[in-house]
């Protein structure tokens, strides 16, 4: 038997993964999984706990820029920056753990602050909402 290529091996693993999801959770869950991976070009090997880790890492990059902006533009010192960081981390955790969603947060920002996001971004918020469940 000839040795199979890495590409063929990846295909086979993907097919096995899809079959397992379909058997265990049903076709609808497989469709959700495929949609989520297509949206973010995530590999099949990435599971929900990996996705949560990615979200947490991304949140820290965003937090860094928020803190720099708050310091540079609004004169935040250490005390206010630490308070902001703690609250930011808590809000991100609520989203990551599905207590709220990106869509819900965007709606609050719109209703209370009058700030909107581009339609393409709002659509991404919808797509991301609840995907780590």
C-alpha positions as CSV (number, residue, x, y, z in Angstrom):
1,X,0.0,0.0,0.0
2,X,1.4,3.4,-1.0
3,X,2.0,6.0,1.6
4,X,-0.8,8.6,1.6
5,X,0.0,12.3,1.4
6,X,-0.5,14.8,4.2
7,X,-3.3,16.4,2.3
8,X,-5.1,13.0,1.9
9,X,-4.5,12.3,5.6
10,X,-6.1,15.7,6.5
11,X,-9.1,14.9,4.2
12,X,-9.6,11.6,5.9
13,X,-9.3,13.1,9.4
14,X,-11.8,15.8,8.4
15,X,-14.3,13.3,7.1
16,X,-14.0,11.2,10.3
17,X,-14.5,14.3,12.4
18,X,-17.6,15.3,10.4
19,X,-19.0,11.8,10.7
20,X,-18.4,11.8,14.5
21,X,-20.2,15.2,14.9
22,X,-23.1,14.1,12.8
23,X,-23.5,10.8,14.7
24,X,-23.1,12.3,18.2
25,X,-24.9,15.7,17.7
26,X,-26.7,15.5,14.5
27,X,-26.5,17.1,11.1
28,X,-27.6,20.6,12.4
29,X,-24.7,20.7,14.8
30,X,-22.4,19.6,12.0
31,X,-23.7,22.5,9.8
32,X,-23.1,24.9,12.7
33,X,-19.6,23.6,13.1
34,X,-18.8,23.9,9.4
35,X,-20.3,27.4,9.3
36,X,-18.1,28.5,12.2
37,X,-15.0,27.1,10.7
38,X,-15.7,28.6,7.3
39,X,-16.2,32.0,8.9
40,X,-12.9,32.0,10.7
41,X,-10.9,29.6,8.5
42,X,-10.3,27.5,11.6
43,X,-8.8,24.0,11.2
44,X,-11.0,21.0,11.9
45,X,-8.7,20.0,14.8
46,X,-9.8,23.1,16.7
47,X,-12.4,22.2,19.2
48,X,-14.6,24.5,21.4
49,X,-12.1,24.7,24.2
50,X,-9.4,25.7,21.7
51,X,-11.8,28.4,20.3
52,X,-12.3,29.8,23.8
53,X,-8.5,30.0,24.2
54,X,-8.3,31.8,20.9
55,X,-11.0,34.2,22.1
56,X,-9.2,34.9,25.4
57,X,-5.9,35.6,23.5
58,X,-7.6,37.9,21.1
59,X,-9.3,39.7,24.0
60,X,-5.8,40.4,25.5
61,X,-4.6,41.9,22.3
62,X,-7.7,44.1,22.1
63,X,-7.2,45.0,25.8
64,X,-3.7,46.1,25.2
65,X,-4.8,48.6,22.5
66,X,-7.7,49.8,24.7
67,X,-5.3,50.5,27.6
68,X,-2.8,52.3,25.4
69,X,-5.6,54.4,24.0
70,X,-7.0,55.2,27.4
71,X,-3.6,56.2,28.7
72,X,-2.6,58.2,25.6
73,X,-5.9,60.0,24.8
74,X,-7.7,60.1,28.1
75,X,-4.9,60.3,30.6
76,X,-5.7,57.0,32.5
77,X,-3.2,56.2,35.2
78,X,-2.5,52.8,36.7
79,X,-5.5,52.8,39.1
80,X,-8.1,53.5,36.4
81,X,-6.4,51.3,33.9
82,X,-6.4,48.4,36.3
83,X,-10.1,48.9,37.0
84,X,-10.8,49.0,33.3
85,X,-8.8,45.8,32.7
86,X,-10.7,44.0,35.5
87,X,-14.1,45.0,34.1
88,X,-13.0,44.3,30.5
89,X,-11.8,40.8,31.4
90,X,-15.1,40.1,33.2
91,X,-17.2,41.2,30.2
92,X,-15.1,39.1,27.8
93,X,-15.5,36.1,30.1
94,X,-19.3,36.6,30.0
95,X,-19.2,36.4,26.2
96,X,-16.7,33.5,26.1
97,X,-18.9,31.5,28.5
98,X,-22.1,32.4,26.6
99,X,-23.8,34.5,29.3
100,X,-24.2,37.2,26.7
101,X,-23.3,37.5,23.1
102,X,-21.5,39.8,20.7
103,X,-24.9,40.7,19.2
104,X,-26.4,41.6,22.6
105,X,-23.4,43.8,23.5
106,X,-23.6,45.6,20.1
107,X,-27.3,46.2,20.6
108,X,-26.6,47.7,24.1
109,X,-23.9,50.0,22.6
110,X,-26.3,51.1,19.9
111,X,-29.3,51.7,22.2
112,X,-27.4,53.4,25.0
113,X,-24.5,55.2,23.2
114,X,-25.9,55.5,19.6
115,X,-22.8,53.9,18.2
116,X,-23.3,51.5,15.4
117,X,-21.1,49.0,13.6
118,X,-20.9,48.3,9.8
119,X,-23.5,45.8,8.6
120,X,-20.8,43.3,7.7
121,X,-19.5,43.4,11.3
122,X,-23.0,43.1,12.8
123,X,-23.5,40.0,10.7
124,X,-20.2,38.6,12.1
125,X,-21.5,39.4,15.6
126,X,-24.6,37.4,14.9
127,X,-22.6,34.5,13.5
128,X,-20.2,34.4,16.5
129,X,-23.0,34.6,19.1
130,X,-23.3,31.3,20.9
131,X,-20.7,29.5,18.8
132,X,-18.8,28.2,21.9
133,X,-21.8,26.5,23.3
